[in-house]
Amino acid sequence: MKQRNIIAAIDVGSNTITCIVGSDAGDNKIDILGHSMVVSAGVRRGIIINVEEVALAIKAAIKKATLNINVAIKKVYVNMAGHNIRTIEKSLSKSLNDSETIQKSDIEHLLSQARNIPLSDDEKVYHVINQSYSIDGEKGNHNPVGLTGSELVVDYKLIIGPKNYEEILRKSLQKAGVDMVKCVVNPIAAGEAVLNSEEKEAGVVLVDMGGGTTSISVYYDSVLRHLSIIPFGGNVITNDIREGCSIIARQAEALKVKYGSAMGELVNDNMVVTIPGINGWEPKEISFKNLAYIIQARMEEIVESVFYQIVKSGYAEKLGAGIVLTGGGAKLNGIKNLVQFKTGLSVRIGTPSNGLLNTNIEKAINTPQHATAFGLLRKTLSDKNTQGNIFIERRPKKNILPNYGEAIMNKISIFFDEVSDDEL
């Protein structure tokens, strides 16, 4: 096993933390060597609020992912979320000599300027997305290198956010014993795993439904045109179930994951589940249909917010490929039907098997919930910053999780059976 071929990614979510270790299999595909998912701690709505708790959870995820492979993770790619991430548009220009062609260095010069535009002291540019090039006022050029003109103008979309998002993320990783190679905004990472080039060209919306946030990314003509993150996701649904059924949070989460549906009319009237009583209280029967209508009411609000962002992008009438749903929330029964009904657009569920995986990956991790982690692996493969020392070789150790890791995994076992799909 060559060290330079081994890569790792960590998805820090509001409900779960996922670690995936892979090897470059060539042809832009990945062999999965190890993976884990543990319950998250210290993260709220995608924002780290307790570094110590996050570090412990990350350490547990890494430990479990590397149990059966003789490498120790030293560097990782990681996602970044949070509802304070936003986009701005910026146009920059460069005067040219009519007798010379546009060089790659001209493009890099403007890109550098875009990355360093003045912002408030507490913000930074995380990603720069080229929207279009214009030469002497003529738009529509996707690659101006080699052309001539007197002025080159580039339109950029800048993804910016608080500086402390990255700083706190880096600090959490370091406390867990690893360094951050790069952080990637969550929806961009997910898009790497579940969208193909034809969809991006035709026009597509990626909706990444997490526990704490829901992100919307609009692509058209192979370019990211719009990105927004709304500050609520599956956790508000869990809270509605908790209040509507008068049960505790872990029971509400388990009900949602195991028996929930996004559309009440799709559920059998006669189906019920019995919730065991706690501390001597009588068991409680919950109707599947009532549960579904609680979920549907909140999901409709989320979908309406998503559709508002799609319309706001200006590309609602140009989405030839419709909507792709990913993230833990995309696993909810009936979600595809509800989104299609509310938006009028075609919908599919996005999983990372879309040309990314080289082998017959375990079905358990080829799910929408793992899209961000797989997308980070793909970004790692294509990034020139990737180095051979992301891992170092070590001797295999006894396959025992630290106490905290065991506690985290035990939390996932709730009153039905083991549930690890709780980032809805």
C-alpha positions as CSV (number, residue, x, y, z in Angstrom):
1,M,0.0,0.0,0.0
2,K,1.5,3.3,-1.1
3,Q,1.3,6.1,1.3
4,R,0.8,8.7,-1.4
5,N,-2.4,7.0,-2.5
6,I,-4.1,7.0,0.8
7,I,-6.6,9.9,1.6
8,A,-9.0,10.7,4.4
9,A,-12.0,12.9,4.9
10,I,-14.0,13.9,8.0
11,D,-17.6,15.2,7.7
12,V,-18.4,17.2,10.9
13,G,-22.2,17.3,11.1
14,S,-24.7,18.5,13.7
15,N,-25.8,15.0,14.5
16,T,-23.0,12.7,13.3
17,I,-19.4,12.7,12.4
18,T,-18.2,10.6,9.5
19,C,-14.7,9.5,8.8
20,I,-13.8,7.7,5.5
21,V,-10.4,6.5,4.5
22,G,-9.7,5.7,0.9
23,S,-7.1,4.8,-1.7
24,D,-6.8,6.3,-5.2
25,A,-7.9,3.5,-7.5
26,G,-7.1,5.5,-10.7
27,D,-9.6,6.8,-13.3
28,N,-11.0,9.2,-10.6
29,K,-12.3,6.4,-8.5
30,I,-11.7,5.4,-4.9
31,D,-11.3,2.2,-3.0
32,I,-12.7,2.5,0.5
33,L,-10.3,1.2,3.2
34,G,-12.1,2.2,6.4
35,H,-15.1,4.2,7.5
36,S,-17.0,5.1,10.6
37,M,-20.0,7.2,11.8
38,V,-20.3,8.3,15.4
39,V,-22.7,10.6,17.2
40,S,-21.6,14.2,17.0
41,A,-21.2,16.5,20.0
42,G,-20.6,20.2,20.4
43,V,-22.1,21.2,17.0
44,R,-25.3,23.1,16.6
45,R,-26.7,24.1,13.2
46,G,-23.4,23.2,11.6
47,I,-21.4,25.5,13.9
48,I,-18.9,24.2,16.4
49,I,-19.8,25.5,19.9
50,N,-17.6,23.2,22.0
51,V,-14.1,22.4,20.7
52,E,-13.4,19.8,23.4
53,E,-16.5,17.7,22.7
54,V,-16.0,17.9,18.9
55,A,-12.4,16.8,19.3
56,L,-13.3,13.8,21.3
57,A,-16.0,12.8,18.8
58,I,-13.5,13.2,15.8
59,K,-10.9,11.2,17.7
60,A,-13.5,8.4,18.2
61,A,-14.5,8.5,14.5
62,I,-10.9,8.3,13.4
63,K,-10.1,5.4,15.8
64,K,-13.1,3.4,14.5
65,A,-12.3,4.1,10.8
66,T,-8.7,2.9,11.1
67,L,-9.2,-0.2,13.3
68,N,-8.3,-2.7,10.5
69,I,-5.8,-0.7,8.4
70,N,-2.2,-0.1,9.4
71,V,-2.1,3.6,9.0
72,A,-2.4,6.5,11.4
73,I,-4.3,9.6,10.1
74,K,-2.2,12.7,10.2
75,K,-4.0,15.1,7.8
76,V,-7.5,15.3,6.5
77,Y,-9.9,17.2,4.3
78,V,-12.9,18.4,6.3
79,N,-16.2,20.1,5.5
80,M,-17.5,23.4,6.9
81,A,-21.1,24.4,7.4
82,G,-23.0,27.1,9.2
83,H,-25.8,29.4,8.2
84,N,-23.6,32.5,8.2
85,I,-21.9,31.4,5.0
86,R,-23.0,33.6,2.1
87,T,-22.1,34.6,-1.4
88,I,-21.3,37.9,-3.1
89,E,-20.6,38.8,-6.7
90,K,-17.5,40.6,-7.9
91,S,-16.2,41.6,-11.3
92,L,-12.5,42.2,-11.9
93,S,-10.7,43.4,-15.0
94,K,-7.2,43.5,-16.5
95,S,-6.0,45.7,-19.3
96,L,-4.2,43.7,-22.1
97,N,-1.8,44.4,-24.9
98,D,-3.6,43.9,-28.2
99,S,-0.6,42.3,-29.7
100,E,-0.4,39.5,-27.1
101,T,-2.7,36.6,-26.3
102,I,-4.3,36.1,-22.9
103,Q,-2.1,33.9,-20.8
104,K,-2.9,31.6,-17.9
105,S,-1.0,34.0,-15.7
106,D,-3.6,36.7,-16.5
107,I,-6.3,34.5,-15.2
108,E,-4.3,33.6,-12.1
109,H,-3.7,37.3,-11.4
110,L,-7.4,38.1,-11.4
111,L,-8.1,35.0,-9.3
112,S,-5.6,36.1,-6.7
113,Q,-7.2,39.5,-6.6
114,A,-10.6,37.9,-6.0
115,R,-9.3,35.8,-3.2
116,N,-7.9,38.9,-1.5
117,I,-10.7,41.4,-1.8
118,P,-11.2,43.6,1.2
119,L,-13.7,42.2,3.7
120,S,-14.5,42.9,7.3
121,D,-11.9,41.7,9.8
122,D,-14.0,38.7,10.9
123,E,-14.7,37.3,7.4
124,K,-12.7,35.5,4.8
125,V,-13.1,34.1,1.2
126,Y,-13.4,30.4,1.3
127,H,-14.1,29.7,-2.4
128,V,-13.9,31.6,-5.7
129,I,-16.2,30.5,-8.5
130,N,-15.7,31.8,-12.0
131,Q,-19.0,32.8,-13.5
132,S,-18.0,34.1,-17.0
133,Y,-15.2,35.8,-18.9
134,S,-15.6,38.8,-21.2
135,I,-13.1,40.1,-23.7
136,D,-13.8,43.7,-24.9
137,G,-17.4,43.4,-23.8
138,E,-18.0,40.1,-25.5
139,K,-19.3,37.5,-23.0
140,G,-19.6,33.8,-23.2
141,N,-16.0,32.7,-23.2
142,H,-15.3,29.7,-20.9
143,N,-11.6,29.6,-21.6
144,P,-10.1,32.9,-22.8
145,V,-6.5,31.7,-22.8
146,G,-5.0,32.2,-26.2
147,L,-7.5,34.9,-27.3
148,T,-6.6,38.5,-27.9
149,G,-8.2,41.8,-26.8
150,S,-7.7,45.0,-24.9
151,E,-9.5,44.2,-21.7
152,L,-10.4,40.9,-19.9
153,V,-13.2,41.0,-17.4
154,V,-14.0,38.1,-15.1
155,D,-17.3,37.7,-13.1
156,Y,-16.8,35.8,-9.8
157,K,-19.0,34.4,-7.2
158,L,-17.3,34.5,-3.8
159,I,-18.3,32.2,-1.0
160,I,-17.4,33.9,2.2
161,G,-18.0,33.3,5.9
162,P,-16.7,34.0,9.4
163,K,-13.0,33.5,9.9
164,N,-13.6,31.7,13.2
165,Y,-15.4,28.9,11.4
166,E,-12.1,27.7,10.0
167,E,-10.1,28.6,13.0
168,I,-12.3,26.6,15.4
169,L,-12.5,23.7,13.0
170,R,-8.7,23.6,12.8
171,K,-8.4,23.8,16.5
172,S,-10.9,20.9,17.0
173,L,-8.9,18.7,14.6
174,Q,-5.6,19.5,16.2
175,K,-7.0,18.5,19.6
176,A,-8.1,15.2,18.0
177,G,-4.5,14.7,16.8
178,V,-4.8,15.5,13.1
179,D,-4.1,18.6,10.9
180,M,-6.4,20.1,8.3
181,V,-5.2,20.2,4.8
182,K,-8.2,22.1,3.6
183,C,-11.8,22.8,4.5
184,V,-14.5,22.8,1.9
185,V,-17.9,24.4,2.2
186,N,-20.4,21.6,2.8
187,P,-22.6,21.9,-0.3
188,I,-19.6,22.0,-2.7
189,A,-18.2,18.9,-1.1
190,A,-21.6,17.0,-1.5
191,G,-21.9,18.1,-5.1
192,E,-18.6,16.5,-5.9
193,A,-20.0,13.1,-4.9
194,V,-23.6,13.1,-6.3
195,L,-23.7,15.4,-9.3
196,N,-22.4,14.5,-12.8
197,S,-21.2,16.9,-15.5
198,E,-24.3,16.5,-17.6
199,E,-26.6,17.6,-14.8
200,K,-24.4,20.6,-14.0
201,E,-24.5,21.6,-17.7
202,A,-28.3,21.1,-18.0
203,G,-29.1,22.9,-14.8
204,V,-29.6,21.2,-11.4
205,V,-30.2,22.0,-7.8
206,L,-28.5,20.1,-5.1
207,V,-30.4,20.1,-1.8
208,D,-28.2,18.8,1.1
209,M,-30.5,18.1,4.0
210,G,-28.6,17.8,7.2
211,G,-29.6,17.7,10.9
212,G,-28.9,21.4,11.6
213,T,-28.9,23.1,8.2
214,T,-30.2,22.6,4.7
215,S,-28.0,23.9,1.8
216,I,-29.1,24.7,-1.7
217,S,-26.7,24.8,-4.6
218,V,-27.8,25.8,-8.1
219,Y,-25.7,24.8,-11.2
220,Y,-26.2,25.9,-14.7
221,D,-24.0,25.7,-17.8
222,S,-21.5,23.7,-15.7
223,V,-21.0,26.6,-13.2
224,L,-22.2,27.0,-9.6
225,R,-24.6,30.0,-9.9
226,H,-26.2,30.2,-6.5
227,L,-25.5,28.9,-3.0
228,S,-27.4,29.4,0.3
229,I,-27.6,27.7,3.6
230,I,-30.8,27.9,5.7
231,P,-30.5,27.4,9.4
232,F,-32.8,24.4,10.0
233,G,-32.9,20.8,9.0
234,G,-34.0,17.4,10.3
235,N,-33.5,18.4,14.0
236,V,-36.5,20.7,13.9
237,I,-38.6,17.8,12.7
238,T,-37.4,15.6,15.6
239,N,-38.4,18.4,18.0
240,D,-41.9,18.6,16.4
241,I,-42.3,14.9,16.9
242,R,-41.1,15.1,20.5
243,E,-43.6,17.8,21.3
244,G,-46.5,16.4,19.1
245,C,-46.2,12.9,20.6
246,S,-45.2,13.9,24.1
247,I,-42.1,11.7,24.1
248,I,-38.4,12.2,24.7
249,A,-35.9,13.4,22.0
250,R,-34.2,10.0,21.4
251,Q,-37.5,8.3,20.9
252,A,-38.6,11.1,18.5
253,E,-35.4,10.7,16.5
254,A,-35.9,6.9,16.3
255,L,-39.5,7.2,15.2
256,K,-38.5,9.6,12.4
257,V,-35.7,7.4,11.2
258,K,-37.4,4.1,11.5
259,Y,-41.1,4.8,10.7
260,G,-41.3,8.4,9.5
261,S,-42.7,9.5,6.1
262,A,-42.8,12.9,4.5
263,M,-46.3,12.5,3.1
264,G,-49.2,11.4,5.3
265,E,-51.4,10.2,2.5
266,L,-48.8,7.5,1.6
267,V,-49.1,5.9,5.1
268,N,-51.5,3.1,6.1
269,D,-54.2,4.3,8.5
270,N,-54.0,1.2,10.7
271,M,-50.3,1.1,11.4
272,V,-49.1,2.0,14.9
273,V,-45.9,1.6,16.9
274,T,-45.7,1.2,20.7
275,I,-43.3,3.3,22.6
276,P,-42.0,1.6,25.8
277,G,-42.8,3.4,29.0
278,I,-40.0,5.0,30.9
279,N,-39.6,4.8,34.7
280,G,-42.9,3.0,35.2
281,W,-45.0,5.1,32.8
282,E,-47.4,3.3,30.6
283,P,-46.4,2.4,27.0
284,K,-47.7,4.8,24.3
285,E,-49.1,4.0,20.9
286,I,-48.2,6.3,18.0
287,S,-50.1,6.2,14.7
288,F,-47.8,6.1,11.6
289,K,-50.2,8.5,9.9
290,N,-50.2,11.0,12.6
291,L,-46.4,10.8,12.8
292,A,-46.3,11.4,9.0
293,Y,-48.5,14.5,9.1
294,I,-46.3,16.0,11.9
295,I,-43.3,15.4,9.7
296,Q,-45.0,16.6,6.5
297,A,-46.0,19.9,8.1
298,R,-42.4,20.8,8.9
299,M,-41.0,19.4,5.7
300,E,-43.3,21.5,3.6
301,E,-41.9,24.6,5.3
302,I,-38.4,23.5,4.6
303,V,-39.2,22.7,0.9
304,E,-40.9,26.1,0.5
305,S,-37.8,27.8,1.8
306,V,-35.7,25.7,-0.6
307,F,-37.9,26.6,-3.5
308,Y,-37.7,30.3,-2.5
309,Q,-33.9,30.1,-2.9
310,I,-34.3,28.4,-6.2
311,V,-36.5,31.2,-7.5
312,K,-34.2,33.8,-6.0
313,S,-31.3,32.3,-8.0
314,G,-33.0,33.3,-11.2
315,Y,-32.5,29.8,-12.7
316,A,-35.8,28.2,-11.7
317,E,-36.9,28.0,-15.4
318,K,-33.5,26.6,-16.6
319,L,-33.2,23.4,-14.5
320,G,-33.2,20.7,-17.1
321,A,-32.0,18.1,-14.5
322,G,-34.3,19.1,-11.7
323,I,-33.4,18.6,-8.1
324,V,-31.0,16.1,-6.4
325,L,-31.6,15.4,-2.7
326,T,-28.8,14.3,-0.5
327,G,-27.7,14.3,3.1
328,G,-29.4,12.3,5.9
329,G,-32.8,13.9,5.3
330,A,-32.9,12.5,1.8
331,K,-33.4,9.0,3.4
332,L,-36.8,10.0,4.7
333,N,-39.6,7.9,3.1
334,G,-41.7,9.9,0.7
335,I,-39.3,12.9,0.6
336,K,-38.9,12.6,-3.2
337,N,-42.6,12.7,-3.8
338,L,-43.1,15.7,-1.5
339,V,-40.4,17.8,-3.1
340,Q,-41.6,16.9,-6.6
341,F,-45.2,17.8,-5.7
342,K,-44.2,21.1,-4.0
343,T,-41.7,22.3,-6.7
344,G,-43.0,20.8,-9.9
345,L,-39.4,19.7,-10.7
346,S,-38.1,16.2,-11.3
347,V,-36.3,14.8,-8.3
348,R,-33.8,12.1,-7.6
349,I,-31.9,10.9,-4.5
350,G,-28.2,11.5,-4.7
351,T,-25.8,8.8,-3.5
352,P,-22.0,8.7,-3.9
353,S,-22.0,5.7,-6.2
354,N,-22.2,8.0,-9.1
355,G,-18.9,7.1,-10.7
356,L,-16.9,7.6,-7.5
357,L,-16.6,4.1,-6.0
358,N,-14.3,1.5,-7.5
359,T,-15.5,-1.6,-5.7
360,N,-18.7,-3.1,-4.4
361,I,-18.9,-0.8,-1.5
362,E,-20.9,-1.8,1.5
363,K,-24.5,-0.8,1.0
364,A,-24.6,0.7,4.5
365,I,-22.3,3.6,3.4
366,N,-23.4,4.1,-0.1
367,T,-26.1,6.5,1.1
368,P,-27.0,10.2,0.8
369,Q,-25.8,10.7,4.3
370,H,-22.2,9.9,3.2
371,A,-22.2,12.2,0.2
372,T,-20.2,15.0,1.9
373,A,-17.4,12.7,3.1
374,F,-17.1,11.0,-0.3
375,G,-17.1,14.4,-2.0
376,L,-14.3,15.5,0.2
377,L,-12.3,12.4,-0.9
378,R,-12.8,13.4,-4.5
379,K,-11.6,16.9,-3.8
380,T,-8.6,15.4,-2.2
381,L,-7.7,13.4,-5.3
382,S,-7.9,16.5,-7.5
383,D,-6.2,19.0,-5.2
384,K,-2.6,19.9,-5.8
385,N,-2.2,20.4,-2.1
386,T,-2.6,16.7,-1.4
387,Q,0.6,15.3,-0.1
388,G,1.9,11.8,0.5
389,N,2.1,12.3,4.3
390,I,-1.6,12.6,4.9
391,F,-1.0,9.2,6.6
392,I,2.0,7.5,8.2
393,E,2.4,3.8,8.4
394,R,2.1,2.2,11.8
395,R,1.7,-1.3,13.2
396,P,-1.8,-2.6,13.6
397,K,-3.2,-2.1,17.1
398,K,-5.7,-4.0,19.1
399,N,-9.2,-3.3,17.8
400,I,-10.5,-1.5,20.8
401,L,-12.2,1.8,20.8
402,P,-11.4,4.3,23.5
403,N,-14.1,4.6,26.2
404,Y,-15.5,7.7,24.7
405,G,-15.8,6.1,21.3
406,E,-17.7,3.2,22.8
407,A,-20.0,5.6,24.6
408,I,-20.7,7.4,21.3
409,M,-21.6,4.2,19.5
410,N,-23.8,3.0,22.3
411,K,-25.8,6.2,22.1
412,I,-26.8,5.2,18.6
413,S,-28.5,2.1,19.9
414,I,-31.9,3.3,20.9
415,F,-35.1,1.6,21.9
416,F,-35.9,-0.1,18.6
417,D,-32.5,-1.4,17.5
418,E,-29.2,0.1,16.4
419,V,-29.8,3.3,14.3
420,S,-27.0,5.1,12.7
421,D,-28.9,7.1,10.2
422,D,-29.9,9.9,12.5
423,E,-28.8,13.0,10.6
424,L,-32.3,13.6,9.2
